[in-house]
């Protein structure tokens, strides 16, 4: 009966069992947590004790010797199994092992280098950070990895603790001293440059790819000359194992401390640029004051120059100065809101315009910028061979053949120069009636206005190039092969006269400005022929035909004589004879001028059916891209290479001429209508500034990176988009300050000249 009563309630036994199980689980968990907390506390205490032990060793190393109570440890440090490996693989450790001559290396430098050596062998955290921050040979040497830069940020971490907070609730195996411990003396990050002649690296022959960059975290007490001496002893003493394996045979070239030199602020370009900025800012301020005065008190007929009264002495001085009417007109050219509106103005295309030119200018300016992103990347990329192999692939021909697009600008310039001259009937009549002296004066006037429109922005950019390259020459971790600061200091007068392309392309200041020099030279030549055409048309036609044939023959002759090839190394080596030569590059300018002459003088009108006209438009586009992709095979002989170069540029320019002529006649297809979109008006106005600024911006940002880049097509797309935005914003700023004001001034002077001419004696020949 008793048994039956107990078994009749089984749920009670189940509940008791469950409670007992829960009590056991809770007790076990508490024990585990207690053990874990005890383990973490013990680990943290061990880390603190270890850090104190490191600090004790650090203090002992500062006294210059090891602890007396550890003689066995001193012996083991000297015979460390890692010492020989470190000596032969780590440059920073190898420098500490070089026996220094007291007359060439100071005692303080020697002592601190020995402390670095002892710190590394005893594995003190600050010394391990020094070892880690200094560069060693990475993989990829065969394909151009010459940037053994280490870590500049890690070297800074040797001087001050890293600003990072870590919780004590987690177990870590790291030594906490690598975060908190600092070097016992000041350390600096520097870069030493070694030239090499290893047969185990692809040699592309595009400037300075055989310069090894080695970043070193060094005691500040060691001067650059002392480190150069130690490095030369190290690499010449056979201690550098990489030299033996890859037959590097390094030679110390120079060393950088990556500090801006004081002489930078004494450069003429710096002073000139500061003066230009201050003068432009003052003129913009005056224009703003003038605009505010006109709005506050509208001008009247009796007092057209009246300004609003001002309170401060500065405004009173401006008030009295701006009473001069001619000065007011000059100052108005610098009005920021007005010029801003001109840059961003978008309007309907007029019948006298050729809107397709805006699209061509805009697209080609951005296209060339993409090429410059890849070109300047070459000097910071650590897989140069891979980058060049990308450029030779069919898909990337649109980038590697982008320099051909410069001919688009030459064709447009030749067309506009001839077209605008021939449709200016008043100027044609003046040239026809003027004497030789008067025509020379008119010629000089046109040249002056051309210089006034192009010169100010160009000269400011040239000064900026000189200043920027002097800056990156001091602070960039990269070896700067094209020292434009040195070239601009020596050859600035060539750029001032727009003749820099007549000299070796390696000696140019801002070598991408060669096409601007060609533009100015072609402008002078075209005006001379147009002046001659007005009085002697048959002679001029013969001269133009002769010039067209001559440039083709000249290009063939030069190409064959220098054994021209389409490979990148050969193209760079022959840049002076082929790429920047005005005698070679004048071909598209002549074709553009002939096209304009056919439209204005010959009134050439080709009657085509709609379907055939569409066919010709699409054929022109096919020729355009066919010429760009024609260099997909670059292993051609000299005769085939120069033929492809000359004929490709000829047909390329003719396709552009067809597009311009078709747009001038109001014809086109869907893709030409896209190029005629009103949005391109804005970008076209900035194309000159984009052309001048994009190489400077790209080179500056690449040079300020602290680690080498990797040639990767996807990341290159992202980088290109970023550069496009930066170049666009910079072009707005520079155009607003240094281009549009002087373009306004040129227009003002031309209007004043026309007014004076119209009010003069009508029977006397005028200089238009």
Secondary structure as GFF3:
##gff-version 3
##sequence-region A 1 768
A	DSSP	alpha_helix	2	7	.	.	.	ID=ss1
A	DSSP	alpha_helix	10	62	.	.	.	ID=ss2
A	DSSP	alpha_helix	71	78	.	.	.	ID=ss3
A	DSSP	alpha_helix	83	89	.	.	.	ID=ss4
A	DSSP	alpha_helix	91	97	.	.	.	ID=ss5
A	DSSP	alpha_helix	107	121	.	.	.	ID=ss6
A	DSSP	alpha_helix	125	133	.	.	.	ID=ss7
A	DSSP	three_ten_helix	141	143	.	.	.	ID=ss8
A	DSSP	beta_strand	147	148	.	.	.	ID=ss9
A	DSSP	alpha_helix	152	159	.	.	.	ID=ss10
A	DSSP	alpha_helix	177	180	.	.	.	ID=ss11
A	DSSP	beta_strand	187	195	.	.	.	ID=ss12
A	DSSP	beta_strand	211	219	.	.	.	ID=ss13
A	DSSP	alpha_helix	224	236	.	.	.	ID=ss14
A	DSSP	alpha_helix	241	245	.	.	.	ID=ss15
A	DSSP	beta_strand	251	256	.	.	.	ID=ss16
A	DSSP	three_ten_helix	262	266	.	.	.	ID=ss17
A	DSSP	alpha_helix	268	296	.	.	.	ID=ss18
A	DSSP	alpha_helix	313	321	.	.	.	ID=ss19
A	DSSP	alpha_helix	325	332	.	.	.	ID=ss20
A	DSSP	alpha_helix	336	344	.	.	.	ID=ss21
A	DSSP	alpha_helix	356	377	.	.	.	ID=ss22
A	DSSP	alpha_helix	384	391	.	.	.	ID=ss23
A	DSSP	three_ten_helix	394	396	.	.	.	ID=ss24
A	DSSP	alpha_helix	397	400	.	.	.	ID=ss25
A	DSSP	three_ten_helix	402	405	.	.	.	ID=ss26
A	DSSP	alpha_helix	406	423	.	.	.	ID=ss27
A	DSSP	alpha_helix	425	433	.	.	.	ID=ss28
A	DSSP	alpha_helix	436	475	.	.	.	ID=ss29
A	DSSP	alpha_helix	484	496	.	.	.	ID=ss30
A	DSSP	three_ten_helix	500	502	.	.	.	ID=ss31
A	DSSP	three_ten_helix	505	507	.	.	.	ID=ss32
A	DSSP	three_ten_helix	511	513	.	.	.	ID=ss33
A	DSSP	alpha_helix	514	535	.	.	.	ID=ss34
A	DSSP	alpha_helix	537	561	.	.	.	ID=ss35
A	DSSP	alpha_helix	568	573	.	.	.	ID=ss36
A	DSSP	pi_helix	575	579	.	.	.	ID=ss37
A	DSSP	alpha_helix	582	585	.	.	.	ID=ss38
A	DSSP	alpha_helix	587	600	.	.	.	ID=ss39
A	DSSP	alpha_helix	610	628	.	.	.	ID=ss40
A	DSSP	three_ten_helix	629	632	.	.	.	ID=ss41
A	DSSP	alpha_helix	638	664	.	.	.	ID=ss42
A	DSSP	alpha_helix	670	675	.	.	.	ID=ss43
A	DSSP	alpha_helix	680	685	.	.	.	ID=ss44
A	DSSP	alpha_helix	687	703	.	.	.	ID=ss45
A	DSSP	alpha_helix	713	734	.	.	.	ID=ss46
A	DSSP	pi_helix	735	739	.	.	.	ID=ss47
A	DSSP	alpha_helix	740	758	.	.	.	ID=ss48
###
